[in-house]
């Protein structure tokens, strides 16, 4: 293939890629993420305030808030609402605790038909597993560094 044909072919490929690549509006995506993440935080604050009205301690309010946000996320994942919310809200739905709960519940629901052991047991942490693994390893490593720093 001569250089002219190669250039023409590269230009055709570039045109094809430009047509197939989705266009994103950065400002709109940031607004959606902000609104979605903000709604999750407002819901968490409402739960926390309701717990305070029940005269619970700060720690108990925090625990109930986390548990209820995770429960709501799992229920919404099971009903198919959370994936739509995550698609619309992007990182605003995927970054908070609710997104982590969704990343554990979604594979469990998807692979349930393969059985308890080979379906749910093997696949439940396919998305969240690396986060847990590297989070634990990083915590261990930083704890070791902290301990060594204390020895000096």
N, C-alpha and C positions, 0 to 999 in steps of 0.2 A: 504494500500500500504506500503510495507516494505521500509526501508531507501535506499536500493540498487536500487530499482525500481524508487524511487523518485529522486535520484541523476542522474540516467540514463535519466529520463524524463526531468529534468532540463538541462542536457547537450544537449539533442536533441533540446530543445526549444532555448537554447543559440545559437546553430549552425544555427537554422532556422532564428533567429533574425539577426545574423551576415550576412547571405546570403541576406536578404531583406533590410538591412540598406544601404542606398546609401553611396558611398565613395566620399569624397570631398578632393580636393587638395587645401589646405589653401592658399598657395602662388599664385596659379593661380587665385583663387577667389579674393584675395586682389589686384592682378594686374588688373583684369577685373573691379573691383570696382573703382580703381584709374583712369583707363583710361576713364571709363564712366563718373564718377564725374568730371574729368578733362575736358572732352569734353563739358559737360554742362557748366562748368565755362568759358571755352574758348568762347563758343557761347555767353554767357552772356557778356563777355568782348568785343566781337566784336560788339554786339548790343549797349553797352554803348559807345564805341568809335565812332560808326556811329552817335549816338545822339549828342556826343560832336562836331562832324564835322558840325552838324546843328546849332551850337551855342546855345544849350540848357543849362540850369543851371545844376549843379551836381544833385540836387534833381529831376529835370525833367528827366534827363538821368537815374537815378536810378528807377524812376517810370516806364518809358517806358521799361526798361530792365526787370523788374519784370513782367509787364503785358504781354510782348511778350513771355517771357519764359513760363508763365502759358498758354497762348494761344497756343503756339507750343506743349506743353505737352498735352493739351486737344485734339488738332487735331490729334496728334499721338496716343492718347488713343482711339479716335473714329475710327481711321483707323486700329486699331489692331497692330500697330507697337510698341507702348510704352510697352505693356506687354512683347513682345519678347525682347526688349531692357532691361527691368527690370530683366527678367529671366537671361539674359546673364551677365549684369553688376551688379546685386545684389544691395547692399547698395549704390553704386555709382549712381544709377538711382532713388532709392527710398528715399534717405535722402534729397536731395536739394528741393527747391521750386517746381520743376517740379514733383517730386514724390508725394508731397502733393496735387497738382492739379490733378494728376492721381488718387489719392485715393478718390477724390470727384467726378470726372467725370465718373470713371468706374462703380460705382453702379447706377448712373443716367442713363447711357447708358443701363446697364443690365436690370434695372427694368422699363424702359420706356414703355414696352408693358402692364404693369399693370395700366397705367394711370398717369395723372399728380399728383393727390393727393396721392393715395395709392401706387403708384409706385415710381415716382421720389421724391415727397415730403416726403414720409416716409423713404425711403431707401438711400437718397443721402449722408447722413452723417454716414452711418453704419461703415465705416472705419475711416474717419477723425473725426467723432464726439467725441470720447474719447480724442483725441489729443487736440481738441478745448476746450472741457470741462475742462480737467485738466490743460491746459495752462492758461485759464482764471482764474480758481480757484487759481492756484499757484501765478499768477500775483496779484490777489486780496489779498491773504494772505501775500505775501512779501511786498506789498504796505502798508498793515496794520502794519506790523512789522516796516517798515521804518518810518511810521507816528508816531508810539509809541516811536521809538528811538529818533525822533525829539522832542517829548514832554519831554524827560528826561533831 
